């Protein structure tokens, strides 16, 4: 296996790679590996007040700042409008190009069969269609094919918490602050978004913001019951019992098949 691992995290909107896989990305980066975040839409619908074009500009700046805080290489936001993502051939081919250009060893994305938000569901769908073509030389010939199909893990969309399998659960306590700071960079989403926060005191200091994120976005940080078996598998029962913050992933039924030992090579932070 090559020394440098290249990871691409593909979400539907700017901020989703951060909240679902920001800790894992920060761990990869801290170990010297290369991570890219890709949002398949521009996020133009994600605010109660700001007009779309202004919001798109703001969210791209937020994404760039989040990338700096996580230590990742790149955060790309595509121009498809929020709410208009569809898993057609054109979109699939564009995703194939992005996976190939990044020379991805690992792809992390949404589940193709679930999620109440159509953009999230279609993001998972289009990636599941794209990955099998990523190593086929006669498909999308304008970008060279990968030498082998990437390993794929699935992020548990917020609306699928009762249906996903926590096959791989990663302890993120060592980089918790980086994930919190990345979420903080997306202020339009984590502090504003719907305008329904009138009953919450707007955080001002970093201590207040940190507490706010851990309180109101708790499911994306704290270990939950369905993660316990996965933590014990990868870290052992003694250490697993002490882990407070983690990110869970399901192993995709597409992508390159690997056994547990090879999976640990691609995810060196495990165990």
Secondary structure, DSSP 8 states (H G I E B T S, - for coil): --SS-EEEEEESSTTHHHHHHHHHHHHHHHTT-EEEEEESS--TT--SSS-HHHHHHHHHHHHHHHHHHHT-SEEEE--S-TT-----HHHHHHHHHHHHHTT-SEEEEE-TT--SSHHHHHHHHHHHHHHTTTT-TTSSTTS---SS--EEEEE--GGGTTT----EEEE-GGGHHHHHHHHHH-HIIIIITTS--TTS----SHHHHHHHHHHHTGGGTB--GGGHHHHHHHH-HHHHTT--BEEEEEE-SSS----HHHHHHHSTT--
